[in-house]
């Protein structure tokens, strides 16, 4: 059984180990690749039987008696090699497709395997984040004391590990979702349903002002750190992001399956729409008006705007 608590292992390797049949596909592909390399390397320059015969007869020797057999054997060996190459290249493509299908079918098992990896990291990272609260640079850590210094120097490794876990999660989820996922609201692009939602289970509890109609043109800043206000779900897996996650007590971090992710997104989207519909609509202060056309005695038409009373 794979040890999913080994902090030194690549999270994607841990996830792949948990996918039934995936390592068998890799073993089969390695055997095919080795044989393909041998066959391609065997295409050496064939013996020049004509030059060999010329050299023999011009030095007084006889015509070699095995010319025909050797020529035929060389042709046969080349045809066998070409035939085997064609078969193995077809197997190579089939193995690639089979590997992708195996990943797709076993993505849930791989994502499940990432959960204890994330939990292990969070157990290690939370005390470090607490020690770094209010510390903005190395000098601040020194002033705070040994715990803060140790946390400051070790937190880069935690950030890198967290990014690797999320990259593994993205790889597996992408195999299932592809470019977009179909919902009753239409097709939603991969980034639209994955970014942030795949990390924070309760996005709209953390950011209750979010509504799907404004997600692309948002003018309010989300509660988490972003580079661009109008792209609230484009986050960086850096020190600032992880410190914010760990310092926000209401944030629930998770590694969902694709079905769990989709269901959570749709549920929170529906709740956000319901809140928006229930909220009182603010008036701009400018009264609504409608055009009224009048004609004077000379036949000229004039347009005036009449206030519409509520």
NUNUBA-458042 format. One record per residue (C-alpha): residue number from 1; residue in one letter; z, x, y. Coordinates in steps of 0.25 Angstrom, whole numbers, plus 5000, padded with zeros to 4 digits. Example, Ala and Ser with C-alpha at 12.3 -4.5 7.8 and 13.67 -1.06 7.14 Angstrom:
BEGIN
<node><num>1</num><residuo>a</residuo><z>5031</z><x>5049</x><y>4982</y></node>
<node><num>2</num><residuo>s</residuo><z>5029</z><x>5055</x><y>4996</y></node>
***
This chain:
BEGIN
<node><num>1</num><residuo>x</residuo><z>5000</z><x>5000</x><y>5000</y></node>
<node><num>2</num><residuo>x</residuo><z>4997</z><x>5005</x><y>5014</y></node>
<node><num>3</num><residuo>x</residuo><z>5008</z><x>5009</x><y>5023</y></node>
<node><num>4</num><residuo>x</residuo><z>5006</z><x>5001</x><y>5035</y></node>
<node><num>5</num><residuo>x</residuo><z>5018</z><x>5007</x><y>5043</y></node>
<node><num>6</num><residuo>x</residuo><z>5012</z><x>5021</x><y>5043</y></node>
<node><num>7</num><residuo>x</residuo><z>5011</z><x>5024</x><y>5058</y></node>
<node><num>8</num><residuo>x</residuo><z>5001</z><x>5035</x><y>5057</y></node>
<node><num>9</num><residuo>x</residuo><z>4990</z><x>5027</x><y>5049</y></node>
<node><num>10</num><residuo>x</residuo><z>4978</z><x>5021</x><y>5057</y></node>
<node><num>11</num><residuo>x</residuo><z>4981</z><x>5006</x><y>5058</y></node>
<node><num>12</num><residuo>x</residuo><z>4966</z><x>5003</x><y>5054</y></node>
<node><num>13</num><residuo>x</residuo><z>4968</z><x>5011</x><y>5041</y></node>
<node><num>14</num><residuo>x</residuo><z>4981</z><x>5003</x><y>5039</y></node>
<node><num>15</num><residuo>x</residuo><z>4973</z><x>4990</x><y>5041</y></node>
<node><num>16</num><residuo>x</residuo><z>4962</z><x>4994</x><y>5032</y></node>
<node><num>17</num><residuo>x</residuo><z>4971</z><x>4998</x><y>5021</y></node>
<node><num>18</num><residuo>x</residuo><z>4976</z><x>4983</x><y>5021</y></node>
<node><num>19</num><residuo>x</residuo><z>4962</z><x>4977</x><y>5020</y></node>
<node><num>20</num><residuo>x</residuo><z>4959</z><x>4974</x><y>5005</y></node>
<node><num>21</num><residuo>x</residuo><z>4947</z><x>4982</x><y>5000</y></node>
<node><num>22</num><residuo>x</residuo><z>4944</z><x>4990</x><y>5013</y></node>
<node><num>23</num><residuo>x</residuo><z>4948</z><x>5003</x><y>5008</y></node>
<node><num>24</num><residuo>x</residuo><z>4940</z><x>5001</x><y>4995</y></node>
<node><num>25</num><residuo>x</residuo><z>4928</z><x>4999</x><y>5004</y></node>
<node><num>26</num><residuo>x</residuo><z>4930</z><x>5012</x><y>5011</y></node>
<node><num>27</num><residuo>x</residuo><z>4931</z><x>5019</x><y>4998</y></node>
<node><num>28</num><residuo>x</residuo><z>4918</z><x>5014</x><y>4993</y></node>
<node><num>29</num><residuo>x</residuo><z>4912</z><x>5017</x><y>5007</y></node>
<node><num>30</num><residuo>x</residuo><z>4917</z><x>5031</x><y>5006</y></node>
<node><num>31</num><residuo>x</residuo><z>4910</z><x>5033</x><y>4992</y></node>
<node><num>32</num><residuo>x</residuo><z>4897</z><x>5028</x><y>4997</y></node>
<node><num>33</num><residuo>x</residuo><z>4897</z><x>5037</x><y>5009</y></node>
<node><num>34</num><residuo>x</residuo><z>4900</z><x>5049</x><y>5001</y></node>
<node><num>35</num><residuo>x</residuo><z>4888</z><x>5046</x><y>4992</y></node>
<node><num>36</num><residuo>x</residuo><z>4879</z><x>5043</x><y>5003</y></node>
<node><num>37</num><residuo>x</residuo><z>4883</z><x>5057</x><y>5009</y></node>
<node><num>38</num><residuo>x</residuo><z>4880</z><x>5064</x><y>4996</y></node>
<node><num>39</num><residuo>x</residuo><z>4866</z><x>5057</x><y>4995</y></node>
<node><num>40</num><residuo>x</residuo><z>4862</z><x>5060</x><y>5009</y></node>
<node><num>41</num><residuo>x</residuo><z>4866</z><x>5074</x><y>5008</y></node>
<node><num>42</num><residuo>x</residuo><z>4858</z><x>5076</x><y>4995</y></node>
<node><num>43</num><residuo>x</residuo><z>4845</z><x>5074</x><y>5003</y></node>
<node><num>44</num><residuo>x</residuo><z>4843</z><x>5089</x><y>5002</y></node>
<node><num>45</num><residuo>x</residuo><z>4829</z><x>5095</x><y>5004</y></node>
<node><num>46</num><residuo>x</residuo><z>4822</z><x>5094</x><y>4990</y></node>
<node><num>47</num><residuo>x</residuo><z>4817</z><x>5106</x><y>4983</y></node>
<node><num>48</num><residuo>x</residuo><z>4803</z><x>5110</x><y>4988</y></node>
<node><num>49</num><residuo>x</residuo><z>4796</z><x>5111</x><y>4974</y></node>
<node><num>50</num><residuo>x</residuo><z>4783</z><x>5114</x><y>4980</y></node>
<node><num>51</num><residuo>x</residuo><z>4788</z><x>5127</x><y>4987</y></node>
<node><num>52</num><residuo>x</residuo><z>4795</z><x>5130</x><y>4974</y></node>
<node><num>53</num><residuo>x</residuo><z>4782</z><x>5129</x><y>4966</y></node>
<node><num>54</num><residuo>x</residuo><z>4774</z><x>5137</x><y>4976</y></node>
<node><num>55</num><residuo>x</residuo><z>4784</z><x>5148</x><y>4976</y></node>
<node><num>56</num><residuo>x</residuo><z>4784</z><x>5148</x><y>4961</y></node>
<node><num>57</num><residuo>x</residuo><z>4769</z><x>5149</x><y>4959</y></node>
<node><num>58</num><residuo>x</residuo><z>4766</z><x>5159</x><y>4970</y></node>
<node><num>59</num><residuo>x</residuo><z>4776</z><x>5169</x><y>4964</y></node>
<node><num>60</num><residuo>x</residuo><z>4769</z><x>5168</x><y>4951</y></node>
<node><num>61</num><residuo>x</residuo><z>4778</z><x>5158</x><y>4944</y></node>
<node><num>62</num><residuo>x</residuo><z>4774</z><x>5145</x><y>4937</y></node>
<node><num>63</num><residuo>x</residuo><z>4774</z><x>5131</x><y>4943</y></node>
<node><num>64</num><residuo>x</residuo><z>4788</z><x>5125</x><y>4941</y></node>
<node><num>65</num><residuo>x</residuo><z>4788</z><x>5116</x><y>4929</y></node>
<node><num>66</num><residuo>x</residuo><z>4798</z><x>5106</x><y>4934</y></node>
<node><num>67</num><residuo>x</residuo><z>4792</z><x>5103</x><y>4947</y></node>
<node><num>68</num><residuo>x</residuo><z>4789</z><x>5088</x><y>4944</y></node>
<node><num>69</num><residuo>x</residuo><z>4803</z><x>5085</x><y>4938</y></node>
<node><num>70</num><residuo>x</residuo><z>4810</z><x>5092</x><y>4950</y></node>
<node><num>71</num><residuo>x</residuo><z>4801</z><x>5084</x><y>4960</y></node>
<node><num>72</num><residuo>x</residuo><z>4803</z><x>5071</x><y>4953</y></node>
<node><num>73</num><residuo>x</residuo><z>4819</z><x>5073</x><y>4952</y></node>
<node><num>74</num><residuo>x</residuo><z>4819</z><x>5076</x><y>4967</y></node>
<node><num>75</num><residuo>x</residuo><z>4812</z><x>5064</x><y>4970</y></node>
<node><num>76</num><residuo>x</residuo><z>4821</z><x>5056</x><y>4961</y></node>
<node><num>77</num><residuo>x</residuo><z>4834</z><x>5061</x><y>4966</y></node>
<node><num>78</num><residuo>x</residuo><z>4829</z><x>5058</x><y>4981</y></node>
<node><num>79</num><residuo>x</residuo><z>4826</z><x>5044</x><y>4976</y></node>
<node><num>80</num><residuo>x</residuo><z>4839</z><x>5042</x><y>4970</y></node>
<node><num>81</num><residuo>x</residuo><z>4846</z><x>5047</x><y>4982</y></node>
<node><num>82</num><residuo>x</residuo><z>4838</z><x>5038</x><y>4991</y></node>
<node><num>83</num><residuo>x</residuo><z>4841</z><x>5026</x><y>4982</y></node>
<node><num>84</num><residuo>x</residuo><z>4856</z><x>5029</x><y>4981</y></node>
<node><num>85</num><residuo>x</residuo><z>4857</z><x>5031</x><y>4996</y></node>
<node><num>86</num><residuo>x</residuo><z>4850</z><x>5017</x><y>4999</y></node>
<node><num>87</num><residuo>x</residuo><z>4860</z><x>5010</x><y>4989</y></node>
<node><num>88</num><residuo>x</residuo><z>4872</z><x>5017</x><y>4995</y></node>
<node><num>89</num><residuo>x</residuo><z>4868</z><x>5014</x><y>5010</y></node>
<node><num>90</num><residuo>x</residuo><z>4868</z><x>4999</x><y>5006</y></node>
<node><num>91</num><residuo>x</residuo><z>4881</z><x>5001</x><y>4999</y></node>
<node><num>92</num><residuo>x</residuo><z>4886</z><x>5007</x><y>5012</y></node>
<node><num>93</num><residuo>x</residuo><z>4882</z><x>4995</x><y>5020</y></node>
<node><num>94</num><residuo>x</residuo><z>4888</z><x>4986</x><y>5010</y></node>
<node><num>95</num><residuo>x</residuo><z>4901</z><x>4993</x><y>5011</y></node>
<node><num>96</num><residuo>x</residuo><z>4902</z><x>4993</x><y>5026</y></node>
<node><num>97</num><residuo>x</residuo><z>4900</z><x>4978</x><y>5026</y></node>
<node><num>98</num><residuo>x</residuo><z>4910</z><x>4976</x><y>5015</y></node>
<node><num>99</num><residuo>x</residuo><z>4920</z><x>4985</x><y>5022</y></node>
<node><num>100</num><residuo>x</residuo><z>4918</z><x>4976</x><y>5035</y></node>
<node><num>101</num><residuo>x</residuo><z>4920</z><x>4964</x><y>5027</y></node>
<node><num>102</num><residuo>x</residuo><z>4932</z><x>4969</x><y>5020</y></node>
<node><num>103</num><residuo>x</residuo><z>4938</z><x>4973</x><y>5034</y></node>
<node><num>104</num><residuo>x</residuo><z>4935</z><x>4959</x><y>5039</y></node>
<node><num>105</num><residuo>x</residuo><z>4941</z><x>4952</x><y>5027</y></node>
<node><num>106</num><residuo>x</residuo><z>4954</z><x>4960</x><y>5027</y></node>
<node><num>107</num><residuo>x</residuo><z>4956</z><x>4961</x><y>5042</y></node>
<node><num>108</num><residuo>x</residuo><z>4968</z><x>4952</x><y>5041</y></node>
<node><num>109</num><residuo>x</residuo><z>4975</z><x>4962</x><y>5031</y></node>
<node><num>110</num><residuo>x</residuo><z>4972</z><x>4974</x><y>5040</y></node>
<node><num>111</num><residuo>x</residuo><z>4977</z><x>4967</x><y>5052</y></node>
<node><num>112</num><residuo>x</residuo><z>4990</z><x>4963</x><y>5044</y></node>
<node><num>113</num><residuo>x</residuo><z>4992</z><x>4978</x><y>5040</y></node>
<node><num>114</num><residuo>x</residuo><z>4992</z><x>4981</x><y>5055</y></node>
<node><num>115</num><residuo>x</residuo><z>5004</z><x>4973</x><y>5058</y></node>
<node><num>116</num><residuo>x</residuo><z>5015</z><x>4982</x><y>5052</y></node>
<node><num>117</num><residuo>x</residuo><z>5007</z><x>4994</x><y>5059</y></node>
<node><num>118</num><residuo>x</residuo><z>5009</z><x>4987</x><y>5073</y></node>
<node><num>119</num><residuo>x</residuo><z>5023</z><x>4983</x><y>5070</y></node>
<node><num>120</num><residuo>x</residuo><z>5027</z><x>4997</x><y>5066</y></node>
<node><num>121</num><residuo>x</residuo><z>5021</z><x>5002</x><y>5079</y></node>
<node><num>122</num><residuo>x</residuo><z>5028</z><x>4992</x><y>5087</y></node>
<node><num>123</num><residuo>x</residuo><z>5041</z><x>4995</x><y>5081</y></node>
<node><num>124</num><residuo>x</residuo><z>5039</z><x>5009</x><y>5086</y></node>
<node><num>125</num><residuo>x</residuo><z>5033</z><x>5006</x><y>5099</y></node>
<node><num>126</num><residuo>x</residuo><z>5043</z><x>4996</x><y>5105</y></node>
<node><num>127</num><residuo>x</residuo><z>5055</z><x>5005</x><y>5107</y></node>
<node><num>128</num><residuo>x</residuo><z>5045</z><x>5015</x><y>5113</y></node>
<node><num>129</num><residuo>x</residuo><z>5040</z><x>5004</x><y>5123</y></node>
<node><num>130</num><residuo>x</residuo><z>5054</z><x>5000</x><y>5126</y></node>
<node><num>131</num><residuo>x</residuo><z>5057</z><x>5015</x><y>5129</y></node>
<node><num>132</num><residuo>x</residuo><z>5045</z><x>5016</x><y>5138</y></node>
<node><num>133</num><residuo>x</residuo><z>5048</z><x>5003</x><y>5146</y></node>
<node><num>134</num><residuo>x</residuo><z>5046</z><x>5007</x><y>5161</y></node>
<node><num>135</num><residuo>x</residuo><z>5041</z><x>5021</x><y>5158</y></node>
<node><num>136</num><residuo>x</residuo><z>5028</z><x>5024</x><y>5164</y></node>
<node><num>137</num><residuo>x</residuo><z>5026</z><x>5039</x><y>5162</y></node>
<node><num>138</num><residuo>x</residuo><z>5031</z><x>5051</x><y>5154</y></node>
<node><num>139</num><residuo>x</residuo><z>5041</z><x>5054</x><y>5165</y></node>
<node><num>140</num><residuo>x</residuo><z>5047</z><x>5040</x><y>5165</y></node>
<node><num>141</num><residuo>x</residuo><z>5049</z><x>5042</x><y>5150</y></node>
<node><num>142</num><residuo>x</residuo><z>5056</z><x>5055</x><y>5152</y></node>
<node><num>143</num><residuo>x</residuo><z>5065</z><x>5048</x><y>5162</y></node>
<node><num>144</num><residuo>x</residuo><z>5068</z><x>5037</x><y>5153</y></node>
<node><num>145</num><residuo>x</residuo><z>5073</z><x>5046</x><y>5141</y></node>
<node><num>146</num><residuo>x</residuo><z>5069</z><x>5051</x><y>5127</y></node>
<node><num>147</num><residuo>x</residuo><z>5066</z><x>5038</x><y>5121</y></node>
<node><num>148</num><residuo>x</residuo><z>5056</z><x>5035</x><y>5133</y></node>
<node><num>149</num><residuo>x</residuo><z>5050</z><x>5049</x><y>5131</y></node>
<node><num>150</num><residuo>x</residuo><z>5048</z><x>5047</x><y>5116</y></node>
<node><num>151</num><residuo>x</residuo><z>5042</z><x>5034</x><y>5118</y></node>
<node><num>152</num><residuo>x</residuo><z>5033</z><x>5039</x><y>5129</y></node>
<node><num>153</num><residuo>x</residuo><z>5027</z><x>5050</x><y>5121</y></node>
<node><num>154</num><residuo>x</residuo><z>5026</z><x>5042</x><y>5108</y></node>
<node><num>155</num><residuo>x</residuo><z>5020</z><x>5029</x><y>5114</y></node>
<node><num>156</num><residuo>x</residuo><z>5006</z><x>5034</x><y>5115</y></node>
<node><num>157</num><residuo>x</residuo><z>5006</z><x>5035</x><y>5099</y></node>
<node><num>158</num><residuo>x</residuo><z>5011</z><x>5020</x><y>5099</y></node>
<node><num>159</num><residuo>x</residuo><z>5000</z><x>5016</x><y>5108</y></node>
<node><num>160</num><residuo>x</residuo><z>4989</z><x>5023</x><y>5100</y></node>
<node><num>161</num><residuo>x</residuo><z>4995</z><x>5017</x><y>5087</y></node>
<node><num>162</num><residuo>x</residuo><z>4995</z><x>5003</x><y>5093</y></node>
<node><num>163</num><residuo>x</residuo><z>4980</z><x>5004</x><y>5098</y></node>
<node><num>164</num><residuo>x</residuo><z>4976</z><x>5009</x><y>5084</y></node>
<node><num>165</num><residuo>x</residuo><z>4983</z><x>4996</x><y>5078</y></node>
<node><num>166</num><residuo>x</residuo><z>4976</z><x>4987</x><y>5087</y></node>
<node><num>167</num><residuo>x</residuo><z>4962</z><x>4994</x><y>5085</y></node>
<node><num>168</num><residuo>x</residuo><z>4964</z><x>4992</x><y>5070</y></node>
<node><num>169</num><residuo>x</residuo><z>4967</z><x>4978</x><y>5073</y></node>
<node><num>170</num><residuo>x</residuo><z>4955</z><x>4976</x><y>5081</y></node>
<node><num>171</num><residuo>x</residuo><z>4946</z><x>4983</x><y>5071</y></node>
<node><num>172</num><residuo>x</residuo><z>4950</z><x>4973</x><y>5060</y></node>
<node><num>173</num><residuo>x</residuo><z>4950</z><x>4961</x><y>5069</y></node>
<node><num>174</num><residuo>x</residuo><z>4936</z><x>4965</x><y>5074</y></node>
<node><num>175</num><residuo>x</residuo><z>4931</z><x>4964</x><y>5060</y></node>
<node><num>176</num><residuo>x</residuo><z>4935</z><x>4950</x><y>5058</y></node>
<node><num>177</num><residuo>x</residuo><z>4932</z><x>4945</x><y>5073</y></node>
<node><num>178</num><residuo>x</residuo><z>4920</z><x>4952</x><y>5076</y></node>
<node><num>179</num><residuo>x</residuo><z>4915</z><x>4951</x><y>5090</y></node>
<node><num>180</num><residuo>x</residuo><z>4921</z><x>4937</x><y>5092</y></node>
<node><num>181</num><residuo>x</residuo><z>4928</z><x>4926</x><y>5085</y></node>
<node><num>182</num><residuo>x</residuo><z>4924</z><x>4911</x><y>5085</y></node>
<node><num>183</num><residuo>x</residuo><z>4934</z><x>4901</x><y>5089</y></node>
<node><num>184</num><residuo>x</residuo><z>4935</z><x>4887</x><y>5094</y></node>
<node><num>185</num><residuo>x</residuo><z>4933</z><x>4892</x><y>5108</y></node>
<node><num>186</num><residuo>x</residuo><z>4921</z><x>4900</x><y>5104</y></node>
<node><num>187</num><residuo>x</residuo><z>4919</z><x>4914</x><y>5101</y></node>
<node><num>188</num><residuo>x</residuo><z>4929</z><x>4924</x><y>5106</y></node>
<node><num>189</num><residuo>x</residuo><z>4926</z><x>4939</x><y>5107</y></node>
<node><num>190</num><residuo>x</residuo><z>4934</z><x>4949</x><y>5099</y></node>
<node><num>191</num><residuo>x</residuo><z>4941</z><x>4955</x><y>5111</y></node>
<node><num>192</num><residuo>x</residuo><z>4944</z><x>4941</x><y>5117</y></node>
<node><num>193</num><residuo>x</residuo><z>4952</z><x>4937</x><y>5104</y></node>
<node><num>194</num><residuo>x</residuo><z>4957</z><x>4951</x><y>5100</y></node>
<node><num>195</num><residuo>x</residuo><z>4961</z><x>4959</x><y>5113</y></node>
<node><num>196</num><residuo>x</residuo><z>4976</z><x>4957</x><y>5116</y></node>
<node><num>197</num><residuo>x</residuo><z>4977</z><x>4944</x><y>5107</y></node>
<node><num>198</num><residuo>x</residuo><z>4977</z><x>4953</x><y>5094</y></node>
<node><num>199</num><residuo>x</residuo><z>4989</z><x>4961</x><y>5100</y></node>
<node><num>200</num><residuo>x</residuo><z>4997</z><x>4950</x><y>5106</y></node>
<node><num>201</num><residuo>x</residuo><z>5000</z><x>4938</x><y>5098</y></node>
<node><num>202</num><residuo>x</residuo><z>5005</z><x>4929</x><y>5110</y></node>
<node><num>203</num><residuo>x</residuo><z>4995</z><x>4933</x><y>5121</y></node>
<node><num>204</num><residuo>x</residuo><z>4996</z><x>4920</x><y>5129</y></node>
<node><num>205</num><residuo>x</residuo><z>5012</z><x>4920</x><y>5128</y></node>
<node><num>206</num><residuo>x</residuo><z>5011</z><x>4934</x><y>5135</y></node>
<node><num>207</num><residuo>x</residuo><z>5000</z><x>4929</x><y>5145</y></node>
<node><num>208</num><residuo>x</residuo><z>5001</z><x>4914</x><y>5146</y></node>
<node><num>209</num><residuo>x</residuo><z>4992</z><x>4914</x><y>5158</y></node>
<node><num>210</num><residuo>x</residuo><z>4980</z><x>4918</x><y>5149</y></node>
<node><num>211</num><residuo>x</residuo><z>4969</z><x>4907</x><y>5147</y></node>
<node><num>212</num><residuo>x</residuo><z>4956</z><x>4910</x><y>5140</y></node>
<node><num>213</num><residuo>x</residuo><z>4947</z><x>4905</x><y>5151</y></node>
<node><num>214</num><residuo>x</residuo><z>4952</z><x>4916</x><y>5160</y></node>
<node><num>215</num><residuo>x</residuo><z>4953</z><x>4927</x><y>5150</y></node>
<node><num>216</num><residuo>x</residuo><z>4941</z><x>4934</x><y>5155</y></node>
<node><num>217</num><residuo>x</residuo><z>4943</z><x>4933</x><y>5170</y></node>
<node><num>218</num><residuo>x</residuo><z>4958</z><x>4934</x><y>5170</y></node>
<node><num>219</num><residuo>x</residuo><z>4964</z><x>4937</x><y>5184</y></node>
<node><num>220</num><residuo>x</residuo><z>4979</z><x>4937</x><y>5179</y></node>
<node><num>221</num><residuo>x</residuo><z>4983</z><x>4950</x><y>5173</y></node>
<node><num>222</num><residuo>x</residuo><z>4988</z><x>4948</x><y>5158</y></node>
<node><num>223</num><residuo>x</residuo><z>5003</z><x>4953</x><y>5156</y></node>
<node><num>224</num><residuo>x</residuo><z>4998</z><x>4965</x><y>5148</y></node>
<node><num>225</num><residuo>x</residuo><z>4991</z><x>4978</x><y>5154</y></node>
<node><num>226</num><residuo>x</residuo><z>4976</z><x>4977</x><y>5156</y></node>
<node><num>227</num><residuo>x</residuo><z>4966</z><x>4985</x><y>5163</y></node>
<node><num>228</num><residuo>x</residuo><z>4958</z><x>4973</x><y>5169</y></node>
<node><num>229</num><residuo>x</residuo><z>4964</z><x>4960</x><y>5173</y></node>
<node><num>230</num><residuo>x</residuo><z>4952</z><x>4952</x><y>5169</y></node>
<node><num>231</num><residuo>x</residuo><z>4952</z><x>4958</x><y>5155</y></node>
<node><num>232</num><residuo>x</residuo><z>4966</z><x>4954</x><y>5151</y></node>
<node><num>233</num><residuo>x</residuo><z>4963</z><x>4957</x><y>5136</y></node>
<node><num>234</num><residuo>x</residuo><z>4957</z><x>4971</x><y>5137</y></node>
<node><num>235</num><residuo>x</residuo><z>4970</z><x>4979</x><y>5135</y></node>
<node><num>236</num><residuo>x</residuo><z>4971</z><x>4994</x><y>5131</y></node>
<node><num>237</num><residuo>x</residuo><z>4980</z><x>4998</x><y>5120</y></node>
<node><num>238</num><residuo>x</residuo><z>4987</z><x>5009</x><y>5128</y></node>
<node><num>239</num><residuo>x</residuo><z>5002</z><x>5012</x><y>5132</y></node>
<node><num>240</num><residuo>x</residuo><z>5002</z><x>5001</x><y>5142</y></node>
<node><num>241</num><residuo>x</residuo><z>4997</z><x>4990</x><y>5133</y></node>
<node><num>242</num><residuo>x</residuo><z>5007</z><x>4994</x><y>5122</y></node>
<node><num>243</num><residuo>x</residuo><z>5019</z><x>4995</x><y>5131</y></node>
<node><num>244</num><residuo>x</residuo><z>5016</z><x>4981</x><y>5137</y></node>
<node><num>245</num><residuo>x</residuo><z>5015</z><x>4975</x><y>5123</y></node>
<node><num>246</num><residuo>x</residuo><z>5028</z><x>4981</x><y>5119</y></node>
<node><num>247</num><residuo>x</residuo><z>5035</z><x>4978</x><y>5132</y></node>
<node><num>248</num><residuo>x</residuo><z>5032</z><x>4964</x><y>5132</y></node>
<node><num>249</num><residuo>x</residuo><z>5042</z><x>4956</x><y>5123</y></node>
<node><num>250</num><residuo>x</residuo><z>5034</z><x>4944</x><y>5121</y></node>
<node><num>251</num><residuo>x</residuo><z>5021</z><x>4951</x><y>5116</y></node>
<node><num>252</num><residuo>x</residuo><z>5019</z><x>4948</x><y>5101</y></node>
<node><num>253</num><residuo>x</residuo><z>5010</z><x>4959</x><y>5095</y></node>
<node><num>254</num><residuo>x</residuo><z>5003</z><x>4956</x><y>5083</y></node>
<node><num>255</num><residuo>x</residuo><z>4991</z><x>4960</x><y>5074</y></node>
<node><num>256</num><residuo>x</residuo><z>4984</z><x>4947</x><y>5070</y></node>
<node><num>257</num><residuo>x</residuo><z>4973</z><x>4944</x><y>5060</y></node>
<node><num>258</num><residuo>x</residuo><z>4961</z><x>4939</x><y>5066</y></node>
<node><num>259</num><residuo>x</residuo><z>4964</z><x>4924</x><y>5063</y></node>
<node><num>260</num><residuo>x</residuo><z>4978</z><x>4926</x><y>5069</y></node>
<node><num>261</num><residuo>x</residuo><z>4972</z><x>4932</x><y>5081</y></node>
<node><num>262</num><residuo>x</residuo><z>4962</z><x>4921</x><y>5083</y></node>
<node><num>263</num><residuo>x</residuo><z>4972</z><x>4910</x><y>5081</y></node>
<node><num>264</num><residuo>x</residuo><z>4982</z><x>4916</x><y>5091</y></node>
<node><num>265</num><residuo>x</residuo><z>4971</z><x>4918</x><y>5101</y></node>
<node><num>266</num><residuo>x</residuo><z>4966</z><x>4903</x><y>5100</y></node>
<node><num>267</num><residuo>x</residuo><z>4980</z><x>4898</x><y>5100</y></node>
<node><num>268</num><residuo>x</residuo><z>4984</z><x>4905</x><y>5113</y></node>
<node><num>269</num><residuo>x</residuo><z>4971</z><x>4902</x><y>5119</y></node>
<node><num>270</num><residuo>x</residuo><z>4973</z><x>4887</x><y>5117</y></node>
<node><num>271</num><residuo>x</residuo><z>4987</z><x>4888</x><y>5122</y></node>
<node><num>272</num><residuo>x</residuo><z>4982</z><x>4895</x><y>5135</y></node>
<node><num>273</num><residuo>x</residuo><z>4971</z><x>4884</x><y>5137</y></node>
<node><num>274</num><residuo>x</residuo><z>4982</z><x>4873</x><y>5135</y></node>
<node><num>275</num><residuo>x</residuo><z>4991</z><x>4880</x><y>5145</y></node>
<node><num>276</num><residuo>x</residuo><z>4979</z><x>4881</x><y>5155</y></node>
<node><num>277</num><residuo>x</residuo><z>4976</z><x>4867</x><y>5153</y></node>
<node><num>278</num><residuo>x</residuo><z>4990</z><x>4862</x><y>5155</y></node>
<node><num>279</num><residuo>x</residuo><z>4993</z><x>4871</x><y>5168</y></node>
<node><num>280</num><residuo>x</residuo><z>4991</z><x>4864</x><y>5181</y></node>
<node><num>281</num><residuo>x</residuo><z>4978</z><x>4868</x><y>5188</y></node>
<node><num>282</num><residuo>x</residuo><z>4980</z><x>4874</x><y>5201</y></node>
<node><num>283</num><residuo>x</residuo><z>4971</z><x>4870</x><y>5213</y></node>
<node><num>284</num><residuo>x</residuo><z>4964</z><x>4880</x><y>5222</y></node>
<node><num>285</num><residuo>x</residuo><z>4968</z><x>4872</x><y>5234</y></node>
<node><num>286</num><residuo>x</residuo><z>4953</z><x>4870</x><y>5238</y></node>
<node><num>287</num><residuo>x</residuo><z>4950</z><x>4855</x><y>5236</y></node>
<node><num>288</num><residuo>x</residuo><z>4939</z><x>4850</x><y>5228</y></node>
<node><num>289</num><residuo>x</residuo><z>4926</z><x>4846</x><y>5235</y></node>
<node><num>290</num><residuo>x</residuo><z>4913</z><x>4839</x><y>5232</y></node>
<node><num>291</num><residuo>x</residuo><z>4900</z><x>4839</x><y>5239</y></node>
<node><num>292</num><residuo>x</residuo><z>4896</z><x>4827</x><y>5247</y></node>
<node><num>293</num><residuo>x</residuo><z>4882</z><x>4825</x><y>5252</y></node>
<node><num>294</num><residuo>x</residuo><z>4878</z><x>4817</x><y>5265</y></node>
<node><num>295</num><residuo>x</residuo><z>4865</z><x>4815</x><y>5272</y></node>
<node><num>296</num><residuo>x</residuo><z>4864</z><x>4814</x><y>5287</y></node>
<node><num>297</num><residuo>x</residuo><z>4854</z><x>4805</x><y>5295</y></node>
<node><num>298</num><residuo>x</residuo><z>4844</z><x>4816</x><y>5296</y></node>
<node><num>299</num><residuo>x</residuo><z>4844</z><x>4817</x><y>5280</y></node>
<node><num>300</num><residuo>x</residuo><z>4851</z><x>4830</x><y>5279</y></node>
<node><num>301</num><residuo>x</residuo><z>4861</z><x>4832</x><y>5268</y></node>
<node><num>302</num><residuo>x</residuo><z>4875</z><x>4838</x><y>5270</y></node>
<node><num>303</num><residuo>x</residuo><z>4885</z><x>4842</x><y>5260</y></node>
<node><num>304</num><residuo>x</residuo><z>4900</z><x>4840</x><y>5262</y></node>
<node><num>305</num><residuo>x</residuo><z>4912</z><x>4843</x><y>5252</y></node>
<node><num>306</num><residuo>x</residuo><z>4922</z><x>4832</x><y>5251</y></node>
<node><num>307</num><residuo>x</residuo><z>4936</z><x>4835</x><y>5245</y></node>
<node><num>308</num><residuo>x</residuo><z>4939</z><x>4829</x><y>5232</y></node>
<node><num>309</num><residuo>x</residuo><z>4952</z><x>4822</x><y>5231</y></node>
<node><num>310</num><residuo>x</residuo><z>4960</z><x>4824</x><y>5219</y></node>
***
